[in-house]
Amino acid sequence: MRSLRLALYLYVARWLPASTMPGGRIWKALRSAIAGPLLAEAGEGINVERGAYFGRGSNVRLGHRSGLGVNCQLYGPVTIGDDVMMGPDVAIYAVNHRFDDLTRPMIEQGHSDPEPVTIGDDVWIGRGANILPGVTVGSHAIIGTGAVVTKDVGAWKVVGGNPAREIGDRRD
């Protein structure tokens, strides 16, 4: 049954119109109903947008009222807290390519061991942001559009750039 649901998501539901299109509430509800059970955990009121990719989903946790943005890519293990907003084209990676053996081409070295990514509650991840392996984003943070997050982000912090650096604090 899981394989059938995965195929239904990957080949049909994933490509339904975005929630901003006419009938968007219906497409959003269908995608979330099909995708939710594929995830390791799925909270209530999740939003899975058009084109969202999360592999088999078995190592992705998505909190209450959180969303996966249009055309996002998640390569887990990834844990996303409650009330997280994600813009289009966000990529979250918990693995990387290996490159430590100088005697072999990188393409032959495979992937590193997974380093889990954790996103806290009430986080806004801007369009095209990339979050790399092992990063923890604290609750209430904002990740700016196009940011490449290579290090942990503290709670309430606003980061942007490549590599991402702190540019503000929401409490100021």
Secondary structure, DSSP 8 states (H G I E B T S, - for coil): -HHHHHHHHHHTGGGS--TTSTTHHHHHHHHHHHHGGGSSEE-TT-EE-TT-B-TTSTTEEE-TT-EE-TT-EEESSEEE-TT-EE-TT-EEES--B----TTS-GGGS-B-----EEE-SS-EE-TT-EE-TT-EE-TT-EE-TT-EE-S-B-TTEEEETTTTEEEEETT-
